[in-house]
């Protein structure tokens, strides 16, 4: 049991270091995560992984989300932590819902395109409408951008 806690502590430390490095990049967009905010997002990550019954190895998805979304016109310092937390939750939920048919990068690219485009920064619209269609395409074996027919 001690080994597990030690491994978790090392992983958390590595994850926080990745967030610190991401801050160097996101500063030019006026975004910055404090140590406390980074730790909060990592705790939320653990919780969502547990809830979605997923296991994640390596870097984790949070740094990829940070780099992908930091230039969004709909994210600013006041909503940054909350938005990153929601995006992380949405990512893992739809990774499951799409049956892992798409890569992490494909899902993130689709999320970003929809968030900045049709969703105009609305996380609810992204989650409840755009990504539901995305997941349905995966479950029915359609391509990422393939149009649905009348029956689908």
Secondary structure as UniProt FT lines:
FT   HELIX           2..26
FT   HELIX           27..29
FT   HELIX           35..51
FT   TURN            52..53
FT   TURN            58..59
FT   HELIX           62..69
FT   TURN            70..71
FT   TURN            73..74
FT   HELIX           77..79
FT   HELIX           80..97
FT   TURN            98..100
FT   HELIX           104..116
FT   TURN            117..121
FT   HELIX           123..125
FT   HELIX           126..130
FT   HELIX           131..139
FT   TURN            140..141
FT   TURN            144..145
FT   TURN            150..151
//
